[in-house]
Amino acid sequence: MNLKESIQGQAKEAKKAAATLSRCSTQVKNRALLAMADALEKQCRFLLEENAKDVSAGKEKGLALPLLERLMLSPKRISEMATGILAVAALPDPVGEMLNMTRRPNGMQVGQMRVPIGVIGIIYESRPNVTADTAALCIKSGNAVILRGGSEAIFSNKAIASVLESVGKACGLPPHSITFIETTDRQAIFELLLLSDLIDLIIPRGGEGIIRTVVENSRIPVMKHDKGICHTYVTASADIAMAKKIVFNAKAQRPSTCNAMETLLVDREIAPLFLPAIAKQLQEAGVALRVCPDTFKLLENVTLATEADWGTEYLDLILSIKIVDGIKEAMAHIARYGSAHSEAIITADYSHAMRFLNEVDASAVFINASTRLNDGYELGLGAEMGISTSRIHARGPMGLEALTCNKFIIMGEGQIREG
């Protein structure tokens, strides 16, 4: 069997599974999810052994440190994967929820019902936890899932998927509810993207390159998880201690994530007081600073930013800094260079907070909080499929409801259309 036939065969099995899974009860789905979380904990040693193969190969290939960091599993991260699955199990089941029921003048009742999308294909890179997060969300929302992870995490992803799939079948889920594409042949992605009759939605997660490849080649609707060029704007009225805490967290807590801050904007009035203090803290944590000419005059051991820096997603311990003359300039900078992902303002001025909230275009806007909080678990959605920067269907962290669509339901008593 060639690659094309193999991918088509797996997609056909997933389509069959989706029809059955859509009718599974909440109890069956939750029982499977609880067992999956337990199995990940019990199989921790096996998962770490498989992950070590990927990490070793990554080091041999010279994989960048931020990518290695995203790739690595630990007992803590495996426990976090299990906790994420438990959180999904605890959420209300959206399938079957009735919405907007109204009675028409002719007595007919009209409303909508949430139903699964069908078969969801996930194409992703680096982070093995995506395998567990996305599988759990798809199962709870009644969708079959086809997983195609990156070659750099092939052993880790295969191991996680095998544990989840075997446990799911043992708990009564239809076979092939979770399908993992084991080949590392890049052509598999292009074969998947042609199967519009078998796959209902594609969600790419990863760098700009993989997302562009999927968007340009897919015959299937795509829910885009775009790059994160995230800004934090510190206004003149900001509480200095609060601003330092938030800015440091947004950049240094985990810089390899898409919701990490890439550019810091600071009002000119507060810059001489705030920037030396936060720069010292960031530099001590290993953050390299690329700054505008005005910031360059205030700080030591920094590099002048280039035009390209303002539009770069570093995913690393690198930060761009710019001094601005007020909220209008700050928002103009965000509008020009941002990616509509996560944007934050630190301020004690209510009018500035509300203006930023209303005028800044992003999937999530934060007032006096870190952009690192743009995450499904942190926002109460359980795990997430990704952070959508699309404008259609879903935007922001994609939880369970984003994995359903609505069908109209009409309840009549013999009504017919006249005229």
C-alpha positions, 0 to 999 in steps of 0.5 A: 500500500502506498502513502496515498492509499494508507492516508486515505484508509486511515481517514476512512476509518476515522470517518466511520468512528466519527459517526459512532462517536457523535452518539456516545454518551457523556458517561462513556466519553468521560469514563474513557478520558479518566482512564486515559489520564490515569494511563498517562501517569502509569506509563510515565517511564515508557513515555519518558524513554520514548521522549528521550529518543526524540530529544537525543535526535534533536540535539544531534540535529542541532535543534535550537534550545527553545525548540528542544525545551518545547520538545522535552517531557518530564514527570511534571509535564506528563502529570500536567497532560493528565491533569488537562485531560481530567479538566476536560472530563470535568467540563459540561458536554456541549454536544446536544445543547439546545440554543435559542429556542423560540416559537414562531407566529405559526406555533412552530418551535425553532432553535439550534443544537450543538453537534460535533464537527466530524473528523478533525485533522491536527498538524502540529510541531514540537510539543508532545502535550498537543497530542494529549490535549487535542485528543481529549478535546476531540473525544469530549466534543464527539469528534474523531481526530487524526494526528500528524505530529512533527518528525522531531517528536515522532517517538513521543507522539506515537507513544502518547497516542498509542496509550490514549487509543488503546485505553479509549477502545477498552473503555468503549470508544469506537476504534480509530476515534484517535488516529496517529499518522506514524510516517515522518514523510512530509508528503503525508501532510499534503495527502491529508489536505486533499481529503475534503470528503473525509476530513471536516476541519484542519487545525495547524499548530506550529511555526509560521512555515507549517501554518502557511503550508497548510493554508496554501495547500488545503482543500479542507477548511482551516482553523488557523493558529497564527504566530504570536507577536504579543505586546505589553504596553506600560502606561505612565499611570502603571503601578511600577511593582505590578508592571515589573511582575507582569512584564517579567512573567510575560517574557521570561517565564516560558519564552518559547510559547506563542503567548510570550511577550515579544515587544515591550512598549513604555510611555516616555514619562515613565521610561526613565524610572521603569526601564532600567529596573526591568531591564536589569531583571530581564538581563539577569534572566538571560534576556537579550534586549533590542531597543529603539534609539530613545531606550538605547540612551537609557540602558546598558548592554543593549542592541539597537532594534532593526525594522525587522525586530518589531515584526519578529516572533522570537520564541526565545530570550530576546525582547524588543523595547520601544518608548512611545508617546502615549496610548495612540502611538502604542496602539498604532505600533500594535496595529502595524506589527502585531499578529492579533494574538495577545495584547496587554496594557498595564495601567491605573487609568480606567479610560486608557484601559477601556480604550485599549480593550475596545480598539486593539484587535487581538484574540485576547486583550489583557488589562493588568495581566500577563499575555501568558494567561492566554491559554485554554486551561488558564481561562477555564476551558480545560485544555485547548486545541490552539489559539485561533487568530481567525475571525470565522467560527472561533477566535482565541483559545479553542475549547470544547464549544469551538469544536462543535457546530450548530444544526437548526432544529424545528418542532412542529405540529403539522405546520406547512409553508403557504404562499 
